[in-house]
Amino acid sequence: MSPDPTFSLVILADPDPVVLIRLVERVQSLRFVPERLSARWLSEDELSIELICAGLDEIQIETLRQRVAQFTTVHSAAWTRVTENPQV
């Protein structure tokens, strides 16, 4: 049996703390807990958020990406498959 895939969802957004709250609400709607959630400033005008997700399939991570991309404060959202589980 192969392990569940792990995905990295990277979001670029306005530096508004509300985007983090809304992201957690979207994750909650899928009924899972991410392995890691991190955020960092890229500039005064942009925040980078990375969500490491294990236990989701490609349809679920794409659904999450689409929902997050609809936030008015989000500039972009993209996911990639992580080849090895990251150190938490």
C-alpha positions as CSV (number, residue, x, y, z in Angstrom):
1,M,0.0,0.0,0.0
2,S,1.5,3.4,-1.0
3,P,1.3,6.3,1.4
4,D,-1.2,9.1,0.9
5,P,0.1,11.8,-1.4
6,T,1.3,15.1,0.2
7,F,0.5,18.4,-1.5
8,S,1.8,21.9,-1.0
9,L,-0.7,24.7,-1.6
10,V,0.9,28.1,-2.0
11,I,-1.2,31.2,-1.8
12,L,-0.1,34.8,-2.5
13,A,-2.4,37.3,-1.0
14,D,-2.8,40.8,0.4
15,P,-1.2,41.2,3.8
16,D,-4.6,40.8,5.6
17,P,-4.8,38.5,8.6
18,V,-8.4,37.6,7.7
19,V,-7.1,35.5,4.7
20,L,-5.6,33.1,7.3
21,I,-8.9,32.8,9.1
22,R,-10.8,32.2,5.9
23,L,-8.2,29.6,4.8
24,V,-8.6,27.7,8.0
25,E,-12.4,27.7,7.5
26,R,-12.0,26.3,4.0
27,V,-9.7,23.5,5.3
28,Q,-12.2,22.8,8.1
29,S,-14.9,22.3,5.5
30,L,-12.9,19.4,4.1
31,R,-12.6,17.9,7.6
32,F,-8.9,17.5,7.8
33,V,-6.0,19.0,9.7
34,P,-3.0,20.2,7.6
35,E,0.5,19.0,8.5
36,R,1.8,22.6,8.4
37,L,0.5,26.1,7.8
38,S,3.1,28.9,7.5
39,A,2.9,32.5,6.4
40,R,5.6,35.0,5.6
41,W,5.8,38.5,4.2
42,L,7.2,38.8,0.7
43,S,6.8,42.6,0.6
44,E,4.7,45.2,2.3
45,D,1.9,44.4,-0.2
46,E,2.1,40.6,-0.4
47,L,1.8,37.6,2.0
48,S,2.9,34.1,1.1
49,I,1.0,31.3,2.7
50,E,2.0,27.6,2.4
51,L,-0.3,24.8,3.5
52,I,1.1,21.2,3.6
53,C,-1.7,18.7,3.2
54,A,-1.5,14.9,3.5
55,G,-4.5,12.6,3.1
56,L,-6.2,14.5,0.4
57,D,-6.5,13.5,-3.2
58,E,-6.0,15.7,-6.3
59,I,-9.7,16.4,-6.6
60,Q,-9.9,17.7,-3.0
61,I,-6.7,19.8,-3.2
62,E,-7.9,21.3,-6.5
63,T,-11.3,22.1,-4.9
64,L,-9.6,23.8,-2.0
65,R,-7.4,25.7,-4.4
66,Q,-10.4,26.9,-6.4
67,R,-12.2,28.0,-3.3
68,V,-9.2,29.9,-1.9
69,A,-8.5,31.5,-5.3
70,Q,-12.0,33.1,-5.1
71,F,-11.1,35.2,-2.0
72,T,-10.9,38.8,-3.0
73,T,-7.6,39.2,-1.2
74,V,-5.8,36.3,-3.0
75,H,-3.6,37.1,-5.9
76,S,-2.9,33.4,-6.8
77,A,-3.1,29.9,-5.5
78,A,-1.3,26.8,-6.8
79,W,-0.6,23.3,-5.6
80,T,2.1,20.8,-6.2
81,R,2.7,17.3,-5.2
82,V,5.5,17.0,-2.6
83,T,7.7,14.0,-3.4
84,E,8.7,13.3,0.2
85,N,6.9,14.1,3.4
86,P,8.3,17.4,4.8
87,Q,9.8,17.5,8.3
88,V,7.1,19.0,10.6
